[in-house]
Amino acid sequence: MTTRRIAVVAAGLSNPSSTRMLADRLAAETVKALGEHDIEATVDVIELRDYAHDITNNMLTGFAPPALETAINTVVSADALIAVTPIFSTSYSGLFKSFIDVLDPDALTGKPVLIGANAGTARHSLAIDYAIRPLFAYLHAEAVSTGVFAASSDWGGSGDDVAPLAKRVEKGARELADAIARREVTAVADPYDPATYLGEGRSFGHMLGGLAGE
């Protein structure tokens, strides 16, 4: 059984938050769907509200404090990303966008992403397609076709009867799992491994021999 790692970014401001609830459900369903591909997955959850001051400091100074740097590395090195934001003023939250802004512009290139969003009313569901999806397209990430939106009514039992939240979560998670399964594992090069700069199977002896004209 192969192993993959999923990073989950939740931009909720309260504790507990419906944003985190949605993020957890998406992650759990994705892990379940990956199991059907014979892939084991680990999940790292990043609550952005815990890094709000560090994100601001990074934007002001250009340097990430250690805790934020660890969170950034967790996201960019993951095999896939689940990104969930509350909807404020018909778009993603400022905290969510600020975190995206401190990432290297190429850090998410080719990475499978499942987008989630929540708001008080289903009228804001289109924000996934007209605000959040274009953001990840700009970063050259590979967002799956299904974005999962949750309104307050979805948590209270009076949500969409035609496409209930559980079905939407399952659909989005399966698409992400399929994208992860199709994607080859990207090996991270060890800068201290001679093979990184000499070539696989070569040693310093090969390099010195080449310099000597052998």
For each residue, the residues with C-beta under 8 A, 3 or more apart:
1: 38 39 40
2: 38 39 40 185
3: 39 40 41 42
4: 34 39 40 41 42 79 80 180 185
5: 41 42 43 44 77 78 79
6: 27 30 31 41 42 43 44 78 79 80 81 82 180
7: 44 46 74 75 78 80 81 82
8: 23 24 26 27 43 44 45 46 81 82 83 84
9: 23 46 48 75 81 82 83 84 96 99
10: 17 19 20 23 45 46 47 48 84
11: 19 48 49 84 85 86 92 93 95 96 99
12: 15 17 18 19 20 47 48 49 84 86
13: 17 49 86 93 95
14: 17
15: 12 20 49
16: 20 21
17: 10 12 13 14 20 21 86
18: 12 21 22 86 118 150 152 155
19: 10 11 12 22 23 84 85 86 116 118
20: 10 12 15 16 17 23 24 45 47 84
21: 16 17 18 24 25 155
22: 18 19 25 26 84 116 118 148 150 169
23: 8 9 10 19 20 26 27 45 82 84 116
24: 8 20 21 27 28 45
25: 21 22 28 29 169
26: 8 22 23 29 30 82 84 114 116 148 169 172 173 176
27: 6 8 23 24 30 31 43 45 82
28: 24 25 31 32
29: 25 26 32 33 169 170 172 173 174
30: 6 26 27 33 34 41 80 82 114 173 176 177 180
31: 6 27 28 34 35 41 43
32: 28 29 35 36 173
33: 29 30 36 37 170 173 174 176 177 178
34: 4 30 31 37 39 40 41 177 180 181
35: 31 32 38 39 40 41
36: 32 33 177
37: 33 34 177 178 180 181
38: 1 2 35
39: 1 2 3 4 34 35 177 180 181
40: 1 2 3 4 34 35
41: 3 4 5 6 30 31 34 35 180
42: 3 4 5 6
43: 5 6 8 27 31
44: 5 6 7 8 74 78
45: 8 10 20 23 24 27
46: 7 8 9 10 50 51 71 74 75
47: 10 12 20 50 51
48: 9 10 11 12 51 52 55 95 96 99
49: 11 12 13 15 52 95
50: 46 47
51: 46 47 48 54 55 67 68 71 99
52: 48 49 55 56 95
53: 56 57
54: 51 57 58 64 65 67 68
55: 48 51 52 58 59 68 95 98 99 102
56: 52 53 59 60 98
57: 53 54 60 61 63 65
58: 54 55 61 62 63 64 65 68 102
59: 55 56 98 101 102
60: 56 57
61: 57 58
62: 58
63: 57 58
64: 54 58 68 69 72 102
65: 54 57 58 68 69
66: 69 70
67: 51 54 70 71
68: 51 54 55 58 64 65 71 72 102
69: 64 65 66 72 73
70: 66 67 73 74
71: 46 51 67 68 74 75
72: 64 68 69 75 76 102 103 107
73: 69 70 76 77
74: 7 44 46 70 71 77 78
75: 7 9 46 71 72 78 81 103 107 108
76: 72 73 103 104 107 108
77: 5 73 74 188
78: 5 6 7 44 74 75 81 111
79: 4 5 6 111 112 180 183 185 186
80: 4 6 7 30 111 112 113 114 176 179 180 183
81: 6 7 8 9 75 78 108 111 112 113 114 141
82: 6 7 8 9 23 26 27 30 113 114 116 176
83: 8 9 96 113 114 115 116 132 136
84: 8 9 10 11 12 19 20 22 23 26 115 116 117 118
85: 11 19 92 93 96 116 117 132
86: 11 12 13 17 18 19 93 117 118 119
87: 90 91 92 93 117 118 119 124 127
88: 91 92 93 94
89:
90: 87 124 127 131
91: 87 88 127 131 132
92: 11 85 87 88 96 97 117 127 131 132 135
93: 11 13 85 86 87 88 96 97
94: 88 97 98
95: 11 13 48 49 52 55 98 99
96: 9 11 48 83 85 92 93 99 100
97: 92 93 94 100 101 135
98: 55 56 59 94 95 101 102
99: 9 11 48 51 55 95 96 102 103
100: 96 97 103 135 139
101: 59 97 98
102: 55 58 59 64 68 72 98 99
103: 72 75 76 99 100 107 108 139
104: 76 107
105: 139
106: 109 139 140
107: 72 75 76 103 104 139
108: 75 76 81 103 111 113 136 139 140 141
109: 106 139 140 141
110: 140 141 142 183
111: 78 79 80 81 108 141 142
112: 79 80 81 141 142 143 144 176 179 180 183
113: 80 81 82 83 108 136 141 142 143 144 176
114: 26 30 80 81 82 83 143 144 146 147 148 172 173 175 176
115: 83 84 128 132 133 136 143 144 147 148
116: 19 22 23 26 82 83 84 85 147 148 149 150 172
117: 84 85 86 87 92 124 125 127 128 132 147 148 149 150
118: 18 19 22 84 86 87 149 150 151
119: 86 87 122 124 125 127 149 151 152
120: 124 151 152
121: 124 151 152
122: 119 125 149 151 153 160
123:
124: 87 90 117 119 120 121 127 149 151
125: 117 119 122 128 149 151
126: 129 130
127: 87 90 91 92 117 119 124 130 131 132 149
128: 115 117 125 131 132 133 147 149
129: 126 132 133 147
130: 126 127 133 134
131: 90 91 92 127 128 134 135
132: 83 85 91 92 115 117 127 128 129 135 136 147
133: 115 128 129 130 136 137 143 147
134: 130 131 137 138
135: 92 97 100 131 132 138 139
136: 83 108 113 115 132 133 139 141 143
137: 133 134 140 141 143
138: 134 135
139: 100 103 105 106 107 108 109 135 136
140: 106 108 109 110 137
141: 81 108 109 110 111 112 113 136 137
142: 110 111 112 113 179
143: 112 113 114 115 133 136 137 147
144: 112 113 114 115 172 175 176 179
145: 175
146: 114 168 171 172 175
147: 114 115 116 117 128 129 132 133 143 172
148: 22 26 114 115 116 117 165 168 169 171 172
149: 116 117 118 119 122 124 125 127 128 168
150: 18 22 116 117 118 154 155 165
151: 118 119 120 121 122 124 125 154 159
152: 18 119 120 121 155 156
153: 122 156 158 159
154: 150 151 159 160 164 165
155: 18 21 150 152 159 165
156: 152 153 159
157:
158: 153
159: 151 153 154 155 156 164 165
160: 122 154 163 164 165
161: 164
162:
163: 160 167 168
164: 154 159 160 161 167 168
165: 148 150 154 155 159 160 168 169
166: 169 170
167: 163 164 170 171
168: 146 148 149 163 164 165 171 172
169: 22 25 26 29 148 165 166 172 173
170: 29 33 166 167 173 174
171: 146 148 167 168 174 175
172: 26 29 114 116 144 146 147 148 168 169 175 176
173: 26 29 30 32 33 114 169 170 176 177
174: 29 33 170 171 177 178
175: 114 144 145 146 171 172 178 179
176: 26 30 33 80 82 112 113 114 144 172 173 179 180
177: 30 33 34 36 37 39 173 174 180 181
178: 33 37 174 175 181 182
179: 80 112 142 144 175 176 182 183
180: 4 6 30 34 37 39 41 79 80 112 176 177 183
181: 34 37 39 177 178
182: 178 179
183: 79 80 110 112 179 180
184:
185: 2 4 79
186: 79
187:
188: 77
189: 193 196
190: 193 196
191: 196
192: 196
193: 189 190 196
194: 197 198 202 203 204
195: 198 199 200 201 202
196: 189 190 191 192 193
197: 194
198: 194 195 202 203 204 206 207
199: 195 202
200: 195
201: 195
202: 194 195 198 199 206 207
203: 194 198 206 207
204: 194 198 207 208
205: 208 209
206: 198 202 203 209 210
207: 198 202 203 204 210 211
208: 204 205 211 212
209: 205 206 212 214
210: 206 207 213 214
211: 207 208
212: 208 209
213: 210
214: 209 210
